């Protein structure tokens, strides 16, 4: 009985892996590119690591 459960589990995992591989092969790859833009402001002669501006 125990061998049947292990054999069934192995067959299930193999079939699942094959189906996932077929799905990856059959779908065209989507080229998703995300352009993140970051603005950096440089100030001459500034040695502070971080500037925190508080509004009171």
Secondary structure, DSSP 8 states (H G I E B T S, - for coil): -HHHHHHHHHHHHHHHHHHHHHHHHHS----------------TT---S-------
